[in-house]
Structures are given as structure tokens and as C-alpha cells.
Amino acid sequence: MPPGPRRRPLLPAAMTVQPERDPNLVGSAAAPAPAPALDVAYVRADSVDALLAEQGTLAVLGFGAAAAHHEDPRYLHVPLQSHGPALQEVWRTSGTVRHGRHGRIAWAHDGRLGFGAIEVEEAGVDIEGAAAAAYAELQAFLRTSPTPHLLRTWNQIDAITLGDQDDERYRRFCVGRVRGMETLDVASLPAATAVGRRDGVRTLQVYWLAAHQPGMPVENPRQVSAWRYPRQYGPQSPSFARAMLPPADMRAPLLLSGTAAIVGHLSRHEGELLAQLDEIFANFEALLSAARTQRPTLPARLGPASRLKVYVRDLADLPVVERALHARLGDQVPRILLHASVCRQELSVEIEGLHG
């Protein structure tokens, strides 16, 4: 089905950063740093109940076959197998969290930030129909939510690169996603990741982070914006921003979309795993530089306040990627490695993250 009309990009309003008070000035006092609106940690935990019982827990993500299952709406079992120690991803906020269910949607929010998740089986609708249904329900839910502005989405799609040309499942997903969204405003597209689950289950899983105010999308000067990809990538270009700055009134990290070895709109270094990693980090460097023009307080490089999720297509490459990342980052940057297919067959690895 052809995509709906695209709106012309709007120039977002300039963001301002309030200067910090200098404690060395006479008569001044340093104000205490506000609690972060969002803090994300990768933790080892024997008890999901203990994590959910902590004040401010917005969401807990467990990965792979060994991860727990839990009825709390704030817990999500992500069907991607992790490499190395079994870690939980915990989202914490500085507010009081409410949570519940609305139809197929599990939700939680503190009035400023919201988590949500939906799973839609493909049976009888295929991946395009599942994507359209998931995003239509997501959009309808957000319209009545105290956190109606989408900042970030994650999409787990079985057999993501199966099919030829326009019949490829990722391309059909892109068509269905925009069908469900109804309108495509490129000035407010969220950051996003779409990767292939490897368990053979034809269920689309979508989860997201939303806010009470809109964030500011950030594009990478080394890459063509995904929503401007040429027709060779399908009837509907992927609909996401390369990164998202959170609303200016909250202390929260930059949200980095899934980033691969793409320069312009072309894949680079097919069959060269380590060269792809180098290209990814070159893309991150350019993206952080672009984000810092809007928010100069962001650190210039990845470091202890960053969090990375690394998606690796081939199981045998996971330890290779782990060693390469250790050589580059040491233990400075917390990260999780996951076995998942990238949305282009020629690409072996994709990395997303938070940067604070």
C-alpha cells in the first residue's frame, strides 16, 4: 500500500541550555544537581521482583530464553539472546510511577516519561498488517496519555531480511508502520531500532519511550536521513531519526538509534566485521558532534555515562565483537551484546545506545 503524504520538514525551535551557577562567585551557592529524569542501568539481578519494587522503576527488560517472565506491566521479556553474563536493563525515573494495561498495551509513566510495549502476532495479517495494527494502537494510546510524544521505539521482527526486493519483510514492516501512524511528520520522528529476532516466532514486539513534551530529532551529517532514502530501499523509506534529544526541561540522555556501517545511504565494508565497527564509531562521533550543537553540555565522546546495546548477526561473531569493543572501550562503557539480525543482509553488526 503506498505511503501517505509526507509533510515538509519543520525547523525545530532552538534549544537553550541554562548556565550553571559558579560556586566560586561571591554570594553564590551551587545548586544541587537535579535527579536524572531517566537513568538506565545494566544489572545482574536474581530477582525481578526486587527491581520492580525499587522506587522509580519505570521498566525492566530481560533478554533471551533464560530471562524471567513476569506479569507486572513494567517488565518486558525481549526475545533476543544475550552474550555473556545475563543482565537486566532497568529504566529508573525520579518520579512516582503508575502502571497498568490498556488492551494489548502494557504501560508505565511518572507523568513526564512513559514506557509502553505491545506484541502483535502475524497470524492472518503478515508483518505489514502486524506493524500497522501495532502502530495504530500505539498512536491511539499516546493521544490520551500524559506522555504523548514519542522519543524512541524498538522493534523486534522475525526473519527481518527474508524476501526479495519489495517483498522483503523489513520493507513490508516499514510500509505497515507508516500505515498505522497515518501521518508522517519528519520533524517529530522518534529515534528507533528494528532488528531481527532469531527464535522463529512470528510475533512483532514493539516497545517505546515517550515524554510529556516533544524531544528534538538529530540527524547525522555523514548519513542521508533515513526518511529521505531513495526508492531502491523500498516503497516506504524507514521512518526514524538518527538520534533524539530529550525535552529541554529534563535531565535525560541522548537517545541513539540503531547505527550501522552506512555512509550516505550505502552500506560499507560487506564481509569486513571490524571495518564495520570502525565505521559505526565514526558515525557516532559525527552524531554526537551534531547533537552537541544543540546541547553543548553533552560529553563529546562515549564514556561511563553512555550505554550501548550491540546487535550481532552471526553467533560466531559475538566473541569477536566483544573483544573488539573491549580493545576500543575497555570497561568504561556499559554494554549488552545480543544475537540479532541487522535489517540489511550485507551488514553484520548494529549498535544503539544512550549518551549522557
C-alpha positions in Angstrom: 0.0 0.0 0.0 1.6 3.4 -0.9 2.7 5.6 2.0 0.7 8.6 3.0 1.8 12.1 2.1 4.9 13.4 3.8 4.8 16.8 5.5 7.6 19.2 4.7 10.3 19.2 7.4 9.7 21.9 10.0 12.6 23.8 11.5 12.5 22.9 15.2 12.8 25.8 17.7 16.3 26.4 19.0 17.1 24.8 22.3 18.8 26.8 25.1 21.0 25.5 27.9 20.7 27.3 31.2 24.2 28.3 32.5 25.3 26.6 35.7 25.9 28.8 38.7 29.5 29.3 39.5 30.1 28.3 43.2 33.3 30.5 43.2 31.4 33.7 42.7 30.9 35.8 45.9 27.4 35.4 47.3 26.5 32.4 45.1 25.8 28.9 46.0 26.0 25.8 43.8 22.5 24.4 43.3 22.4 20.6 43.8 22.2 18.7 40.5 18.7 17.6 39.9 17.9 13.9 39.9 18.0 12.5 36.4 14.6 12.2 34.8 15.8 8.9 33.3 18.6 6.6 34.4 19.4 3.3 32.6 21.5 0.6 34.1 22.5 -2.9 33.1 22.5 -5.0 36.2 22.8 -8.6 37.3 19.8 -9.5 39.5 18.5 -12.7 40.8 15.0 -11.2 41.5 12.9 -9.3 39.0 10.6 -8.6 42.0 13.3 -6.7 43.8 14.0 -4.5 40.8 10.3 -3.8 40.3 9.9 -3.0 44.0 12.5 -0.2 43.8 11.1 3.3 43.9 11.1 4.9 40.4 11.4 1.7 38.3 9.8 2.6 35.0 10.7 -0.6 33.1 12.8 -3.8 33.4 13.9 -5.7 30.3 15.0 -9.3 30.4 16.8 -10.8 27.4 16.7 -14.3 25.8 15.4 -17.7 26.7 16.7 -17.8 30.3 15.2 -14.5 31.2 12.3 -14.4 33.6 8.7 -13.9 32.7 6.6 -11.6 34.9 3.0 -10.2 34.9 4.0 -6.7 36.0 3.3 -4.3 33.0 6.7 -2.7 33.6 8.5 -6.0 32.8 9.2 -7.0 29.2 10.8 -10.2 28.0 12.8 -9.3 24.9 13.3 -12.3 22.6 17.0 -11.6 21.8 19.6 -13.9 23.3 22.4 -12.1 25.2 26.1 -13.0 25.1 28.0 -13.2 28.3 26.5 -12.6 31.8 22.7 -12.4 32.0 21.9 -8.8 32.5 18.6 -6.9 33.1 18.1 -3.5 31.6 16.5 -1.2 34.2 14.9 2.2 33.5 14.5 4.4 36.5 12.9 7.8 36.9 12.9 10.4 39.6 9.1 10.5 39.8 6.3 8.3 41.2 5.5 5.6 38.7 2.0 4.4 37.8 1.4 1.4 35.6 -1.3 -0.8 34.0 -2.6 -2.4 30.8 -4.8 -1.0 28.1 -5.9 -3.7 25.7 -2.7 -5.2 24.3 -0.5 -2.4 25.6 1.5 -2.6 28.8 2.3 0.9 30.1 4.0 2.8 32.9 4.7 6.5 33.4 5.7 9.1 36.0 3.8 12.0 34.4 6.9 13.1 32.4 8.3 9.9 30.9 6.4 6.8 29.7 7.2 3.3 28.8 5.0 1.1 26.7 5.0 -2.2 24.9 2.8 -4.2 22.5 3.1 -7.6 20.8 1.1 -8.5 17.7 1.0 -11.9 16.2 1.4 -12.1 12.5 -1.1 -15.0 12.0 -3.6 -13.9 9.5 -2.2 -10.4 8.9 1.5 -10.8 7.9 4.3 -8.4 9.0 2.8 -5.4 7.3 -0.6 -5.9 8.9 1.0 -6.6 12.3 3.1 -3.4 12.0 0.0 -1.3 11.0 -2.0 -2.7 13.9 0.8 -2.2 16.5 1.4 1.4 15.5 -2.3 2.3 15.2 -2.8 1.1 18.7 0.4 2.8 19.9 -0.7 6.1 18.4 -4.3 5.9 19.8 -2.9 5.1 23.2 -0.4 8.1 23.1 -3.2 10.5 22.2 -4.8 10.1 25.6 -1.6 9.6 27.6 0.1 12.2 29.8 3.3 11.3 27.8 2.0 11.7 24.2 5.3 12.5 22.5 7.2 9.5 21.1 11.0 9.7 21.7 12.3 6.2 20.9 11.0 2.9 19.6 12.4 -0.6 19.5 11.0 -3.2 17.0 11.8 -7.0 17.1 10.8 -8.7 13.8 11.3 -12.4 12.9 13.2 -13.1 9.6 13.7 -9.4 9.0 15.5 -9.7 5.7 13.5 -12.7 4.3 12.0 -12.0 0.9 13.2 -10.3 -2.3 13.1 -6.6 -3.2 9.8 -5.0 -2.1 8.6 -8.3 -0.6 11.4 -8.2 2.0 9.9 -8.4 5.4 11.7 -5.3 6.7 10.3 -3.3 3.8 6.8 -4.5 4.4 7.2 -3.6 8.1 8.2 0.0 7.1 5.0 0.2 4.9 2.9 -1.1 7.8 4.4 1.2 10.4 3.6 4.3 8.4 0.1 3.0 7.6 -0.5 2.6 11.4 0.9 6.1 12.1 -1.5 7.6 9.5 0.7 10.7 9.0 4.4 11.1 8.7 5.8 14.3 10.2 9.6 14.1 9.6 10.1 16.9 12.1 9.0 14.7 15.0 10.1 11.2 14.0 11.5 9.2 17.0 14.8 7.5 17.3 14.4 3.8 16.6 15.9 0.3 16.2 14.5 -2.5 14.1 16.3 -5.8 14.3 15.5 -9.5 13.6 14.6 -11.8 16.4 16.2 -15.3 15.9 13.7 -17.6 17.7 11.4 -18.2 14.7 8.4 -16.7 16.4 6.3 -14.6 14.1 5.2 -12.0 16.7 6.1 -8.4 16.3 7.3 -6.8 19.5 7.4 -3.0 19.8 8.3 -1.0 22.9 8.9 2.6 23.4 9.9 5.6 25.5 7.6 8.7 25.4 7.6 12.1 27.1 5.3 14.9 28.2 7.0 17.3 25.8 8.5 16.7 22.4 12.2 16.0 22.0 14.4 17.2 19.3 15.4 14.8 16.5 19.1 14.8 15.5 20.5 13.8 12.1 23.9 12.5 11.2 25.9 14.7 8.7 27.6 11.5 7.4 24.3 9.8 6.5 21.3 10.6 4.4 18.3 10.9 6.8 16.5 7.5 6.8 13.2 9.2 5.8 14.9 10.5 2.7 16.3 7.2 1.4 15.9 6.7 -2.3 13.3 4.3 -3.8 15.8 1.4 -4.0 15.2 0.7 -0.3 11.5 0.1 -0.7 8.2 1.8 -1.3 8.3 3.4 2.1 11.6 4.7 3.5 12.4 3.9 7.1 10.8 6.4 9.4 13.0 7.4 12.2 15.6 10.0 13.3 19.2 9.1 13.8 19.0 10.3 17.5 16.7 12.2 19.8 17.5 14.8 22.4 15.0 14.6 25.3 12.9 17.6 26.2 14.9 20.6 27.3 13.3 20.7 30.7 14.5 17.3 31.8 17.9 15.8 32.6 18.0 12.7 30.4 20.4 11.1 27.9 20.6 11.5 24.2 18.9 8.5 22.6 21.0 7.0 19.8 19.2 5.0 17.1 20.4 1.7 15.8 23.6 2.7 13.8 25.4 0.5 11.3 28.2 0.9 8.7 26.2 3.2 6.4 27.7 6.3 4.8 25.3 8.4 2.8 22.7 5.7 2.2 25.1 3.0 1.2 26.3 0.0 3.2 30.1 -0.2 3.6 32.6 -3.0 4.3 30.5 -6.0 3.4 32.2 -9.1 4.9 34.6 -7.0 7.0 33.3 -7.1 10.5 35.9 -5.0 12.2 35.8 -2.4 9.5 32.0 -2.1 10.0 32.7 -1.5 13.7 35.1 1.3 12.9 32.5 2.9 10.6 29.8 2.7 13.3 32.0 4.6 15.7 32.8 7.2 13.1 29.1 7.6 12.7 28.7 8.0 16.4 31.4 10.6 16.5 29.6 12.7 13.9 26.2 12.2 15.5 27.5 13.3 18.9 29.0 16.4 17.3 25.7 17.3 15.7 23.8 16.8 19.0 26.3 19.0 20.9 25.5 21.9 18.6 22.0 21.8 20.2 23.1 20.7 23.7 26.7 21.7 24.4 26.7 20.0 27.9 26.7 16.5 26.3 30.1 14.8 26.6 32.0 14.8 23.3 32.8 11.1 23.5 31.2 7.9 24.7 32.1 7.2 28.3 30.8 6.0 31.7 27.5 7.9 31.2 26.9 6.0 27.9 25.0 2.7 27.5 25.3 0.6 24.4 23.3 -2.4 23.0 25.1 -4.2 20.3 23.3 -6.4 17.8 25.4 -9.1 16.0 24.0 -11.2 13.1 26.2 -14.3 13.3 26.6 -16.2 16.6 30.3 -16.9 15.9 31.0 -13.2 15.6 29.8 -12.3 19.1 33.1 -13.0 20.9 35.0 -11.3 18.1 32.8 -8.1 18.6 33.2 -8.4 22.4 37.0 -8.4 22.1 37.0 -5.5 19.6 34.8 -3.4 21.9 36.9 -4.2 24.9 40.0 -3.1 23.0 38.3 0.2 22.0 36.3 1.0 25.1 37.7 -1.2 27.9 35.3 -1.5 30.8 34.4 2.2 30.6 31.1 2.0 28.7 28.4 -0.5 30.0 27.0 -2.6 27.2 25.0 -5.6 26.3 25.7 -7.9 23.3 22.7 -9.5 21.6 22.3 -12.1 18.9 20.0 -10.4 16.3 19.8 -9.8 12.6 20.5 -6.4 11.1 17.9 -5.0 8.7 20.4 -5.2 5.7 21.7 -8.6 4.7 25.2 -7.2 3.9 25.6 -5.8 7.4 26.9 -7.8 10.3 26.6 -5.5 13.3 24.5 -2.6 14.6 24.9 -0.6 17.8 22.4 1.7 19.6 22.6 3.4 22.9 22.2 6.3 25.3 24.7 9.0 25.9 24.6 11.3 28.8 
